[in-house]
C-alpha cells in the first residue's frame, strides 16, 4: 500500500502503519481511521482498495504531509530568522529553540556528542 509516495508496511496494524508518513502521528492516524470508518487493529494488508482510497482521500483533503509539510516548516523557520526573533536566532546558531538549558544536556544539538567521559570535550584556551 502506498500513501503520499510512502510504502506502508503490510504486516503492521493500520493505525501504526500510517505513522510512517511524515506528518501523521498516532493521534492523527486514529482520527483518519475513525473518519474513514476502518477498524484500528486491522492489518494494512487486509485493507481493500476502497478503504485505501478513502484513507488517501481524507489525507489529501484535510492534512499537509511529507514534502508540503516540510516546506511549510522550513518557511516558518526562515520567517523567524528574517524577523530576528529569539527563536530564529537560536535556529541560526544551532542551539535549542524551546527553552532547554544549555549549561548541560545540549550536546546533541551542538554536535558535541561524547562516547566516553572527557573524549568530546571542547578545548578551552588559557589566557
N, C-alpha and C positions, 0 to 999 in steps of 0.2 A: 504494500500500500504506500502511495506517495501523497504527501500533503505539503503544499508550498515548496516543492522541489526537494523535500527531505524524505528519505526512506524510513518508514516507520517499522520498528521491529515487529514481526508477526507473532512471536511466541509470548509477548507481554500482554497484560490487560490493556484495554484501550485507554483507560484513564492514565496509566503510566506511559504508554507509548506516545501519546500526544505531547507529553512534556519534552520529547526530543526535538520539537520545533522551538526555535528561539522566539521567546515572547509568549509562550504558553506554559504556565506552571500548573501545579496540581489543582489549584482553586479554579483557574480559568478552564482547565480541561473538564472539570466537573460541570461547570456552567454550560459549556458547549454540548456535552453529552446529555445533560438534562433537557436542554432546548431541542436537541435532535431526537430525544426520546429513546436513547440507547442505554442499555444496562452497563453500569460502570465496570463490572467484573468480566464482561465478555472479552474474549481474546481478539486481537486485531485480525488474525487470520480467519476468524469466524464471521466477520462483517460481510454483508452482501454489498453489491455495487450501489444500491440505492442509499444505504446508510453512509457509505463512504462519500457519496456525492453530497448528502445532506450536511455532513461534517465540513467538507470543503466549502460549501456554500456559506455556512454560518461563519467560518473563519474569514473568508474573503470579504463578507459583507460587514462584519462588526469589529474586526481586530486588525491592528497593524502587526505584522510578524516579519521575521527574517530580515532581509535587506532594507525594506522600508522602515522598520523599527530602528535598525542600526543607524540609518541615515538621519532619522529624526533626533536620536540621542546625540549623534555627532554634531548636528546643527545647534542643539540646545547648549552643549558644552562650548562650542565656538562662540555662541552669543554671550555666554557668561564671561569668556575670555575677553571678547571685544569690549564689553561694558566695563571691564575692570573690576568685576565683582570679586569678593573674597574667595568664593568657591572657584571662580575662573582662574585666579592667580594660583590657587592650590593645584589645580589641574596642570597649569603651565609648569610649575615646579616639580610635578610628580610626587606630591605629598598627599596625605589623606585629606579628603574634602568634606568629611562628615563629622568633624568634631572629635576624632580619635586622638588620644595622646600621642605625642611624638618623642618624648624622652626615652620611652621604651616601646617595644611592640609595634614598630612600623617598618621593620627591616624588609618585609616583602614588597611594600610599596616603593621603598627607596632602592630596591635591588641590591641590598646588602645582606644577603642571607648567609647564615653560618651553619656549617655542618657540625663543627665541634666548637667548644668554648674558646674564644680568642682567635680563631682562624680567619674570620672575615672582618675583623675589627679595622676600622679606618685609622691610618697612622696620623697622630697629632704632632704637628711641628712644635719644637721647643723654641721659645722666644729668647 
